[in-house]
């Protein structure tokens, strides 16, 4: 019990004696994780919006010529249990289209009901995009169905953008993580070098490499966790500040679950990532020095 306490005491003491090095290492980790955190927060919000918007669409099942509307409607209800299903004759569909066009609906005057096929509307609140695709595929396979439209072409484009952004974000994470580790490692090497006489004395009296390295490793972990914690707080503050503006821009599309606070796993991941970078950087710096000692 005394050894861990002593290691922590030595780590805190070293950080207090070298505030410039502590600030530099912590600040480097903070800047890197802030960049990664902002990208991750944007992706998280985009994915939640994508999922929420997918649950707002209605699946339209268009019938083939000559198909019985009631029969197909019953088949759709059986294929989509628990969903609200409405059979919409062609004439009713034409009236709804005219109402949706407002004043321009007069352009449809004289257009016969045969211009549109009979349709079965399926309400799918709370459904995800993948579930909507799967349900659409099941409905398309039903007898008497000519086509199925779940009105998510724009959502699929958004999904493609988010997928590519995730790949770019992962590349950013790896690149910044590597660069930050190298920079922090070089910074911590200065701290190790400044205490070389102390290390040499400890080695002369029989101290093991683990005993010598423990405070430096803890110092890296503490600095990394501090940088990650500051980055998590900054990301959460930026996200909270931008939420009202996002809701104002999206208007009725600003679904509440999608603009909720960031998941705690993301914020905790920033803190853990900072600690991991600090540990790796301090380990590299200490190992390099001890090999030479």
C-alpha positions as CSV (number, residue, x, y, z in Angstrom):
1,X,0.0,0.0,0.0
2,X,2.9,2.3,0.8
3,X,4.5,1.9,-2.6
4,X,1.5,3.2,-4.7
5,X,1.0,6.1,-2.3
6,X,4.7,7.0,-2.5
7,X,4.6,6.8,-6.3
8,X,1.6,9.1,-6.4
9,X,3.3,11.5,-4.0
10,X,6.4,11.6,-6.1
11,X,4.4,12.1,-9.3
12,X,2.4,15.0,-7.9
13,X,5.6,16.5,-6.5
14,X,7.3,16.3,-9.8
15,X,4.4,17.9,-11.6
16,X,4.4,20.8,-9.0
17,X,8.1,21.3,-9.5
18,X,7.8,21.5,-13.3
19,X,4.6,23.4,-14.1
20,X,5.9,24.4,-17.5
21,X,6.4,20.8,-18.6
22,X,3.1,19.8,-17.0
23,X,1.2,22.6,-18.8
24,X,2.9,21.8,-22.2
25,X,2.1,18.1,-22.0
26,X,-1.5,18.6,-20.7
27,X,-2.1,21.3,-23.3
28,X,-0.9,19.2,-26.2
29,X,-3.2,16.3,-25.2
30,X,-6.1,18.8,-24.7
31,X,-5.8,20.3,-28.2
32,X,-5.5,16.9,-29.9
33,X,-8.5,15.4,-28.0
34,X,-10.5,18.6,-28.4
35,X,-10.2,18.2,-32.2
36,X,-11.1,14.5,-32.0
37,X,-14.0,15.2,-29.6
38,X,-15.6,17.9,-31.7
39,X,-15.6,15.6,-34.7
40,X,-16.9,12.7,-32.6
41,X,-19.7,14.9,-31.2
42,X,-20.7,16.1,-34.6
43,X,-20.9,12.5,-35.9
44,X,-22.8,11.4,-32.8
45,X,-25.4,14.1,-33.3
46,X,-25.6,13.4,-37.0
47,X,-26.2,9.7,-36.4
48,X,-28.9,10.4,-33.8
49,X,-30.6,12.8,-36.2
50,X,-30.4,10.1,-38.9
51,X,-32.0,7.5,-36.7
52,X,-34.7,9.9,-35.5
53,X,-35.6,11.2,-39.0
54,X,-35.8,7.6,-40.2
55,X,-38.5,7.0,-37.7
56,X,-40.5,9.9,-39.0
57,X,-41.0,8.6,-42.6
58,X,-44.0,6.7,-43.9
59,X,-43.6,3.7,-46.2
60,X,-45.7,3.8,-49.3
61,X,-46.6,0.5,-50.9
62,X,-47.8,1.0,-54.5
63,X,-50.0,-1.6,-56.0
64,X,-49.7,-3.2,-59.4
65,X,-52.5,-2.7,-61.9
66,X,-55.5,-4.9,-61.1
67,X,-54.3,-5.8,-57.6
68,X,-57.0,-5.7,-54.9
69,X,-56.4,-2.9,-52.4
70,X,-58.0,-4.7,-49.4
71,X,-56.2,-7.9,-50.0
72,X,-52.8,-6.2,-50.4
73,X,-53.6,-4.0,-47.3
74,X,-54.2,-7.1,-45.2
75,X,-51.0,-8.7,-46.5
76,X,-49.1,-5.5,-45.6
77,X,-50.6,-5.4,-42.1
78,X,-49.5,-9.0,-41.6
79,X,-46.0,-8.3,-42.8
80,X,-45.7,-5.2,-40.6
81,X,-47.3,-6.2,-37.2
82,X,-47.8,-3.4,-34.7
83,X,-47.7,-0.7,-37.4
84,X,-50.5,1.6,-38.4
85,X,-51.6,0.6,-42.0
86,X,-53.9,2.7,-44.1
87,X,-55.3,1.7,-47.5
88,X,-55.4,4.8,-49.8
89,X,-57.4,4.5,-53.1
90,X,-56.0,6.3,-56.1
91,X,-58.7,9.0,-56.0
92,X,-57.9,9.8,-52.3
93,X,-54.2,9.8,-53.1
94,X,-54.8,12.4,-55.9
95,X,-56.8,14.6,-53.5
96,X,-54.0,14.4,-50.9
97,X,-51.5,15.4,-53.5
98,X,-53.6,18.3,-54.6
99,X,-53.9,19.5,-51.0
100,X,-50.2,19.2,-50.4
101,X,-49.5,21.4,-53.4
102,X,-51.7,24.3,-52.0
103,X,-52.7,26.8,-54.7
104,X,-50.7,24.9,-57.3
105,X,-53.1,22.0,-56.7
106,X,-55.4,23.5,-59.4
107,X,-52.9,22.2,-61.9
108,X,-54.3,18.7,-61.2
109,X,-57.8,19.6,-62.1
110,X,-59.0,17.3,-64.8
111,X,-56.4,14.6,-64.0
112,X,-58.2,11.3,-63.6
113,X,-57.6,9.0,-60.6
114,X,-56.0,6.5,-62.9
115,X,-52.9,8.8,-62.9
116,X,-51.9,7.4,-59.6
117,X,-51.9,3.7,-58.4
118,X,-53.7,2.5,-55.3
119,X,-51.4,2.7,-52.3
120,X,-51.1,1.3,-48.8
121,X,-49.4,3.7,-46.3
122,X,-47.5,2.3,-43.3
123,X,-46.5,4.5,-40.4
124,X,-43.2,3.5,-38.8
125,X,-42.5,5.8,-35.8
126,X,-39.3,5.1,-34.0
127,X,-37.9,2.8,-36.7
128,X,-34.2,2.9,-37.7
129,X,-33.0,3.3,-41.2
130,X,-31.8,-0.4,-41.4
131,X,-35.2,-1.6,-40.1
132,X,-37.0,0.6,-42.7
133,X,-34.9,-1.0,-45.4
134,X,-35.6,-4.5,-44.1
135,X,-39.4,-3.8,-43.8
136,X,-39.4,-2.2,-47.3
137,X,-37.8,-5.3,-48.7
138,X,-40.4,-7.6,-47.1
139,X,-43.3,-5.5,-48.4
140,X,-41.8,-5.3,-51.9
141,X,-41.9,-9.1,-52.0
142,X,-45.7,-9.3,-51.4
143,X,-48.0,-10.3,-54.2
144,X,-49.7,-7.4,-56.0
145,X,-47.0,-4.9,-55.0
146,X,-45.4,-2.9,-57.8
147,X,-43.1,-0.7,-55.8
148,X,-42.3,0.5,-52.3
149,X,-41.1,3.9,-51.4
150,X,-40.0,4.8,-47.9
151,X,-38.9,8.3,-48.8
152,X,-35.4,8.1,-47.4
153,X,-33.2,8.8,-50.5
154,X,-31.9,11.9,-48.8
155,X,-31.4,10.0,-45.5
156,X,-29.3,7.4,-47.4
157,X,-27.2,10.2,-48.8
158,X,-26.7,11.5,-45.3
159,X,-25.9,8.0,-44.1
160,X,-23.2,7.8,-46.8
161,X,-21.7,11.1,-45.7
162,X,-21.6,10.0,-42.1
163,X,-20.0,6.7,-43.0
164,X,-17.2,8.5,-44.9
165,X,-16.9,11.0,-42.0
166,X,-16.5,8.1,-39.6
167,X,-13.6,6.8,-41.6
168,X,-12.0,10.3,-41.8
169,X,-12.6,10.7,-38.0
170,X,-10.8,7.4,-37.3
171,X,-7.9,8.5,-39.5
172,X,-7.8,11.8,-37.6
173,X,-7.8,10.0,-34.3
174,X,-4.9,7.7,-35.2
175,X,-2.9,10.6,-36.8
176,X,-3.4,13.0,-33.9
177,X,-2.9,10.2,-31.3
178,X,0.4,9.2,-32.8
179,X,1.6,12.8,-33.2
180,X,0.5,13.7,-29.7
181,X,2.2,10.7,-28.2
182,X,5.5,11.7,-29.9
183,X,5.2,15.3,-28.8
184,X,4.3,14.5,-25.2
185,X,7.0,11.8,-25.1
186,X,9.6,14.4,-26.1
187,X,8.3,16.8,-23.5
188,X,8.4,14.2,-20.7
189,X,11.9,13.2,-21.7
190,X,12.9,16.7,-20.5
191,X,11.4,15.9,-17.2
192,X,13.2,12.6,-16.9
193,X,16.5,14.2,-18.0
194,X,16.1,17.0,-15.4
195,X,15.9,14.3,-12.7
196,X,18.7,12.2,-14.0
197,X,20.9,12.6,-10.9
198,X,18.0,11.5,-8.6
199,X,17.4,8.5,-10.9
200,X,21.1,7.6,-10.8
201,X,21.2,7.7,-7.0
202,X,18.1,5.5,-6.8
203,X,19.7,3.0,-9.2
204,X,22.9,3.0,-7.1
205,X,21.1,2.1,-3.9
206,X,19.3,-0.8,-5.6
207,X,16.0,0.7,-6.9
208,X,14.5,-1.4,-9.7
209,X,13.4,0.0,-13.1
210,X,9.8,-0.4,-12.1
211,X,10.3,1.7,-8.9
212,X,12.0,4.4,-10.9
213,X,9.6,4.4,-13.7
214,X,6.3,4.3,-11.7
215,X,6.2,8.1,-10.8
216,X,6.9,9.0,-14.4
217,X,4.2,6.7,-15.7
218,X,1.7,8.0,-13.2
219,X,2.7,11.6,-14.1
220,X,1.9,10.8,-17.8
221,X,-1.4,9.2,-16.9
222,X,-2.4,12.2,-14.7
223,X,-1.5,14.7,-17.3
224,X,-3.3,12.8,-20.0
225,X,-6.4,12.3,-17.9
226,X,-6.4,16.0,-17.1
227,X,-6.0,17.0,-20.7
228,X,-8.7,14.5,-21.7
229,X,-11.0,15.8,-18.9
230,X,-10.6,19.4,-20.1
231,X,-11.2,18.3,-23.7
232,X,-14.4,16.5,-22.6
233,X,-15.6,19.5,-20.7
234,X,-14.9,21.8,-23.6
235,X,-16.7,19.5,-26.1
236,X,-19.7,19.3,-23.8
237,X,-19.8,23.1,-23.4
238,X,-19.6,23.7,-27.2
239,X,-22.3,21.1,-27.8
240,X,-24.6,22.6,-25.2
241,X,-24.0,26.1,-26.6
242,X,-24.8,25.0,-30.2
243,X,-27.9,23.0,-29.3
244,X,-30.3,25.9,-29.3
245,X,-28.9,27.2,-32.6
246,X,-29.2,23.7,-34.1
247,X,-32.8,23.4,-32.9
248,X,-33.6,26.9,-34.4
249,X,-32.1,26.0,-37.8
250,X,-33.8,22.6,-38.0
251,X,-37.2,23.9,-36.7
252,X,-39.7,21.0,-36.6
253,X,-37.0,18.6,-37.7
254,X,-35.1,19.1,-34.4
255,X,-36.1,15.8,-32.9
256,X,-35.5,15.9,-29.1
257,X,-33.6,12.7,-28.7
258,X,-31.2,13.7,-31.5
259,X,-30.2,17.0,-29.9
260,X,-30.0,15.6,-26.3
261,X,-26.7,15.9,-24.3
262,X,-23.7,13.9,-25.6
263,X,-23.5,10.3,-24.5
264,X,-21.3,9.9,-21.4
265,X,-19.4,7.1,-23.1
266,X,-18.0,9.7,-25.6
267,X,-16.9,12.0,-22.8
268,X,-15.4,9.2,-20.7
269,X,-13.6,7.9,-23.8
270,X,-11.9,11.3,-24.2
271,X,-10.6,11.1,-20.6
272,X,-9.5,7.5,-21.0
273,X,-7.9,8.3,-24.3
274,X,-5.9,11.1,-22.8
275,X,-4.8,8.8,-20.0
276,X,-3.7,6.2,-22.5
277,X,-1.7,8.7,-24.6
278,X,-0.1,10.0,-21.4
279,X,0.8,6.5,-20.3
280,X,2.3,5.6,-23.7
281,X,4.2,8.8,-24.0
282,X,5.7,8.6,-20.5
283,X,6.5,4.9,-21.0
284,X,8.4,5.7,-24.2
285,X,10.3,8.6,-22.6
286,X,11.2,6.6,-19.4
287,X,12.1,3.4,-21.2
288,X,14.5,5.2,-23.6
289,X,16.2,6.9,-20.6
290,X,16.5,3.7,-18.5
291,X,18.0,1.8,-21.4
292,X,20.8,4.4,-21.5
293,X,21.2,4.5,-17.7
